[in-house]
Amino acid sequence: MLRKNKVYIDKKIRVNMEKRGAIELSTSTIIVVILAVAMLILGLTLVRTVMCGSIIGVSELNEKIKQQLSDLFTEQSNIVVKEASNEIQKGEDYYGVAFGVRNTLGKDSTFSYTVEAIDLGSCKMNKVQAENLISIGKNGKTPLIRDGESDYDRIVMNVPATTEMCNLRYRINVKSGAESYGSADFDVRIVGKKISGYVC
């Protein structure tokens, strides 16, 4: 009788240990799966950020962008563009080009600017059509800029899916009153839709 009870107890202990092992294994598996999913999401987010950053240009004028523009100013350059060369996919309706204006007039001043197409390159479109690709920031005016300080703005390009693939050059002309203050150029290369264009 005692032997039967001992066998029963041993069997029960073994079953309980197996159950506990299975529970521990299941818990470990769940934790591993959760960590794997979290890493996958983090990785996809990082890849998406990198990919989208390259196809939408400057999406907002944050402090990081302003600092990058500030670093581009030189004694000879008071108007700067963040990216001198921009690749825009056909169908992109919100590609941002950031630029900055620094006041070196020796007094507080406001500035006006206009953006024009100066080189149609290989494009068959005319100057007006090229300039119509600019949806925001074709012209504008800065707030009062203190002497020695800078202001920043953004030009937004809208390139319809039917636009031909070609190269363009634009110029940002800046004036102080009626006087020319300076200019800066940037290039636009219109390309076909890529995989990243469907992700972003």
FENHU-V794344 format. One record per run of one state. SS is the DSSP state (a for helix, b for strand, c for the rest). FROM is the first residue (numbers start at 1). TO is the last residue. If there is no record, write none. Layout:
ss=SS from=FROM to=TO
ss=SS from=FROM to=TO
This chain:
ss=c from=1 to=1
ss=a from=2 to=56
ss=b from=57 to=57
ss=c from=58 to=62
ss=a from=63 to=70
ss=c from=71 to=78
ss=b from=79 to=81
ss=c from=82 to=84
ss=b from=85 to=89
ss=c from=90 to=94
ss=b from=95 to=102
ss=c from=103 to=108
ss=b from=109 to=109
ss=c from=110 to=111
ss=b from=112 to=119
ss=c from=120 to=126
ss=a from=127 to=131
ss=c from=132 to=133
ss=b from=134 to=136
ss=c from=137 to=138
ss=b from=139 to=141
ss=c from=142 to=144
ss=b from=145 to=145
ss=c from=146 to=149
ss=b from=150 to=157
ss=c from=158 to=166
ss=b from=167 to=176
ss=c from=177 to=178
ss=b from=179 to=191
ss=c from=192 to=194
ss=a from=195 to=199
ss=c from=200 to=200
